[in-house]
Amino acid sequence: MKTKILQLKTFDDITLWNNLKDGDEKSFSTLFEKYYADLVNYGNSLSSYGEKVQDCVQDVFTDIWVYRSGLQSSVVVKAYLLSSVRKRIARLHERDRIFRKATTTDAVEFLLEFSVEYDLIDDDAVTKEKVIHLNNLLNNLPARQKEALYLRYHQGLSVEQIAELLDVNYQSANNLLHRGLLTLRKDWKGSLSLIILLFSTAC
């Protein structure tokens, strides 16, 4: 399974995207396989309804295929897909009245709880108690800060892409990241690299 994922990641996203725009089903299937798990995981961080999240992800890909001829050519595919899933889940919340008249993605709250296995940390100075403490610090961050950090360090998005996805301006997205890291640096006495490790491996 890991070998297959690595093979999928070797494909150039823009090439696959433009090929699917031209009706290439294989390129469409490759993008689906490449990002489906990431999109479901992200969707599950925004909604506790797992089956509906999977439906949302599948609907995003269905729309991409149906309306492929009208898609823009120059997109960052991963950021586009994550944003599309977020918007669809926001509409899901509105339709199911989980939130009152939710009309923007602001109504969606990041629900994911971060956790990292102590055994994954290659640092003799870090104890299990320190890992538990850091997890607590991360999970006590405001939801928007936590989501911004997740998108930056787990999904690898740029600040510009995070701003677009969260429907805020660049400075606001940068502030979310800065405040989150500032809080962690203030209360965490260990290495910042461990914080980055948590966001890149936990979930």
FIZAGU-425536 format. One record per residue (C-alpha): x, y, z. Coordinates in pm, 1 decimal. Layout:
N
((X,Y,Z)),
...
end
This chain:
203
((0.0,0.0,0.0)),
((280.6,245.0,93.0)),
((457.0,165.8,-234.5)),
((143.1,249.8,-428.6)),
((106.8,582.8,-247.5)),
((468.4,672.4,-321.6)),
((416.4,588.1,-687.6)),
((108.5,808.9,-703.7)),
((298.8,1101.4,-554.7)),
((550.4,1089.1,-838.0)),
((289.4,1206.8,-1086.8)),
((290.9,1579.2,-1161.8)),
((-37.7,1728.1,-1041.6)),
((-66.4,1991.8,-1312.3)),
((-11.7,1734.3,-1586.4)),
((-277.9,1508.4,-1436.0)),
((-512.7,1804.8,-1389.9)),
((-484.3,1923.8,-1747.8)),
((-514.4,1568.9,-1878.8)),
((-838.4,1515.6,-1687.3)),
((-963.1,1849.7,-1821.6)),
((-916.0,1692.5,-2164.6)),
((-1120.6,1390.7,-2058.1)),
((-845.6,1146.9,-1958.4)),
((-1010.8,907.9,-1712.7)),
((-680.3,754.7,-1601.1)),
((-548.8,1094.0,-1486.3)),
((-874.1,1158.0,-1303.5)),
((-850.6,819.8,-1128.3)),
((-486.7,883.4,-1035.9)),
((-570.5,1215.3,-868.7)),
((-860.4,1051.0,-688.9)),
((-638.2,774.4,-551.0)),
((-360.4,1019.0,-470.4)),
((-568.2,1255.3,-258.2)),
((-878.1,1068.2,-145.4)),
((-737.7,963.6,194.1)),
((-599.6,1312.2,270.5)),
((-930.6,1473.4,180.1)),
((-1132.7,1232.2,393.1)),
((-898.0,1287.7,687.2)),
((-932.8,1663.2,650.0)),
((-1308.7,1634.6,611.1)),
((-1328.7,1427.0,928.6)),
((-1153.5,1711.5,1111.0)),
((-1444.1,1938.4,1015.3)),
((-1737.3,1703.6,1069.4)),
((-1814.4,1408.5,1294.2)),
((-2031.6,1247.4,1025.3)),
((-1782.5,1012.2,861.0)),
((-2010.0,870.9,592.1)),
((-2125.1,1217.7,488.5)),
((-1765.3,1332.8,469.1)),
((-1686.5,1051.9,227.0)),
((-1991.0,1151.9,23.9)),
((-1866.4,1512.0,17.3)),
((-1524.0,1406.7,-108.7)),
((-1677.6,1187.1,-377.3)),
((-1911.9,1470.6,-477.6)),
((-1614.3,1703.5,-517.1)),
((-1451.3,1461.3,-759.2)),
((-1779.7,1403.4,-940.8)),
((-1819.5,1777.8,-997.5)),
((-1460.0,1803.8,-1116.1)),
((-1523.5,1538.1,-1378.5)),
((-1863.8,1668.4,-1487.2)),
((-1748.2,2030.4,-1512.9)),
((-1389.0,1955.4,-1615.8)),
((-1398.3,2164.6,-1933.4)),
((-1461.4,2479.5,-1730.1)),
((-1186.9,2424.6,-1474.0)),
((-893.1,2662.4,-1455.5)),
((-565.7,2525.8,-1585.5)),
((-331.9,2696.4,-1339.3)),
((-432.0,2570.8,-996.3)),
((-251.7,2419.2,-699.9)),
((-440.6,2092.9,-712.4)),
((-408.8,1988.0,-348.6)),
((-510.4,2331.4,-218.8)),
((-802.9,2339.2,-462.8)),
((-926.3,1998.2,-348.5)),
((-895.1,2079.6,22.5)),
((-1080.3,2405.8,-29.0)),
((-1355.0,2233.5,-228.1)),
((-1406.2,1975.3,46.2)),
((-1421.3,2246.6,311.7)),
((-1682.7,2445.5,119.7)),
((-1894.8,2138.6,56.0)),
((-1886.5,2041.8,422.8)),
((-1988.7,2397.5,513.3)),
((-2291.6,2353.4,288.6)),
((-2355.1,2016.7,452.5)),
((-2366.5,2183.8,792.7)),
((-2607.0,2442.4,659.0)),
((-2834.7,2186.8,496.1)),
((-2848.0,1968.2,804.2)),
((-2892.4,2272.5,1028.2)),
((-2602.0,2175.1,1245.5)),
((-2520.5,2544.4,1237.9)),
((-2772.7,2823.9,1206.3)),
((-2790.6,2947.9,851.9)),
((-2422.5,2882.9,785.4)),
((-2336.3,3057.4,461.5)),
((-1955.0,3073.3,479.6)),
((-1672.9,2841.7,570.5)),
((-1634.6,3036.0,897.3)),
((-1914.7,2819.0,1036.4)),
((-1699.1,2507.7,1011.2)),
((-1493.3,2436.7,1322.3)),
((-1173.7,2232.5,1317.5)),
((-1238.1,1927.7,1536.7)),
((-921.0,1723.5,1499.8)),
((-736.3,1622.1,1815.4)),
((-362.4,1589.5,1761.5)),
((-174.6,1293.6,1897.2)),
((171.4,1156.1,1833.6)),
((320.9,828.2,1944.5)),
((611.5,870.5,2184.4)),
((796.2,590.2,2004.8)),
((811.8,802.4,1688.6)),
((1027.2,1067.4,1855.0)),
((1401.2,1015.5,1816.4)),
((1512.8,1238.5,2103.2)),
((1633.3,1099.0,2435.1)),
((1565.1,1432.3,2608.0)),
((1192.1,1408.7,2537.6)),
((994.0,1210.9,2793.4)),
((645.3,1071.7,2759.5)),
((527.2,1337.8,3001.9)),
((665.7,1610.2,2775.4)),
((489.5,1462.0,2473.9)),
((161.0,1452.9,2664.7)),
((214.7,1814.4,2768.1)),
((285.0,1924.2,2411.1)),
((-20.8,1740.2,2281.0)),
((-229.7,1923.6,2539.1)),
((-83.9,2258.5,2434.3)),
((-159.6,2189.0,2069.6)),
((-513.0,2072.4,2131.2)),
((-591.9,2370.0,2354.7)),
((-516.3,2616.3,2076.8)),
((-814.3,2798.3,1922.4)),
((-962.8,2591.1,1640.9)),
((-866.1,2836.8,1364.6)),
((-503.3,2851.6,1478.0)),
((-488.1,2474.8,1501.1)),
((-635.6,2435.3,1153.0)),
((-395.4,2690.0,1004.3)),
((-97.8,2507.2,1157.5)),
((-234.2,2173.6,1035.2)),
((-271.0,2306.9,680.6)),
((77.2,2459.9,688.0)),
((277.8,2175.5,838.7)),
((70.6,1863.9,774.3)),
((-72.6,1946.7,431.8)),
((219.0,2166.6,318.1)),
((10.0,2461.8,201.0)),
((155.5,2810.9,164.5)),
((24.5,3106.9,363.3)),
((-146.6,3236.6,48.0)),
((-322.3,2903.5,-3.9)),
((-429.0,2886.2,361.0)),
((-571.8,3237.3,336.4)),
((-777.0,3142.7,31.7)),
((-894.8,2817.1,184.2)),
((-1003.1,2981.3,511.6)),
((-1152.7,3277.7,323.7)),
((-935.7,3535.8,500.0)),
((-668.9,3777.6,378.8)),
((-298.7,3695.9,378.2)),
((-224.2,3891.6,695.0)),
((-501.3,3717.2,888.7)),
((-373.8,3375.0,784.8)),
((-20.1,3474.7,878.3)),
((-145.7,3600.1,1214.9)),
((-317.7,3267.9,1285.0)),
((7.2,3082.6,1224.3)),
((216.7,3332.0,1419.2)),
((-12.8,3339.3,1722.4)),
((-36.0,2962.2,1733.0)),
((341.3,2918.1,1724.5)),
((389.8,3205.1,1970.5)),
((159.6,3036.3,2222.0)),
((339.3,2705.0,2183.2)),
((683.5,2862.8,2215.1)),
((574.1,3043.7,2529.9)),
((447.6,2731.9,2708.7)),
((672.1,2466.3,2554.3)),
((1033.6,2453.8,2669.1)),
((1149.2,2200.3,2413.3)),
((1251.9,2218.2,2050.1)),
((1024.3,2382.8,1795.7)),
((1111.8,2099.0,1557.5)),
((911.2,1861.4,1776.6)),
((606.5,2084.6,1736.5)),
((648.5,2068.9,1359.9)),
((684.9,1689.7,1387.7)),
((353.0,1669.4,1566.9)),
((172.1,1857.8,1294.7)),
((338.4,1663.6,1014.5)),
((288.0,1313.4,1157.6)),
((-3.7,1329.2,1398.4)),
((-367.4,1296.5,1284.4)),
end
